[in-house]
């Protein structure tokens, strides 16, 4: 479990940026509707808000990025709040409800990557590989506030009948953008983050 406030991050490829991607592990933290205590984002257009209060990233992906970069990346290398094992994007669906510690969360969208993953890790090409592979992580909203610990179990409570996996949502948005029928279906999924719904509606137009 990782938290951090926005700060200046050195950019080996250009100007210094202000970002919340640099986070540090903590043993426990209170989780509110807006996110973890003492955690925040800089780019509010693309991160944060109630629909994107918590960012998850699957631990298993690190092995691939370590091999690609030729070095071992320090967790959390991608600004995630929770580095989670055994919960890859193809097993997680929009609308899934999870109990984590005292809190209850609902998955809302696949993460839309940006070039900050390259900048923070000082490695060119991670951003493009995120988009190509769909190994982006995902966001959740907080349905019930509460304390979360680094060793809290993650338990699936509910999954809606009408849904789509995080991996398939990523593929639809980035690689199948003319699939009108599926875009219309996904837009109607109620737990979908509103920002993602707006992005999909733009594809229809």
Protein Blocks (a to p, Z undefined) as FASTA:
>chain_A
ZZddddddddfkbccdddfkbccddfbdcddfkbcehiacfblmlggjjklmbccddfkl
mmmmmmmnopacdddfkopabdcehiafklpcehiacdehjbccddfbdcdddfklmmmn
opghjlmmmmmnopnbpadddfbgcdddfklccddfbdcfbdcdfklmmmmmmmmmmlmm
lmmmmmmpmklcfklmmmmmmmmZZ
